[in-house]
Amino acid sequence: MSDDVERAQTLLAGLRDIRLPVEAAGGAVAELAAAVALGAAAAVVVAGGARLIGRRAGHVPPAPEANPLDALSAFSGDDRRVALLHLIRARDPDRYACLRQRLYRRDGALDLAVLEAEVRGRV
């Protein structure tokens, strides 16, 4: 038993004598490169985690409705006009291109009833 204690003390004494050189290979440049590498790795991990969290809490697709005009009934006139234009753009880009030319004219105010009829015809 005393042999084991002596061996352990000898081993510990030998470990205490191990010293690394003050100036290791590479010096300050190596330490700086290691710090930059660790920082970049941490940034990649944080960005990946943020992206994963953002994807889970992100856009939830709306429930499909039988008539998209029912969802627009709560909007005011201008908001409803914009929403109808979005629906037309999604369903018929060519027709939207024709309507878009009239959007910025002084006399080109689009009639809400006409837009609703356009969407009803395409739904």
Secondary structure, 3 states (H helix, E strand, C coil): CHHHHHHHHHHHHHHHCCCCCCCCCCHHHHHHHHHHHHHHHHHHHHHHHHHHHHHHCCCCCCCCCCCHHHHCCCCCHHHHHHHHHHHHHHHCHHHHHHHHHHHCCCCCCCCHHHHHHHHHHHC
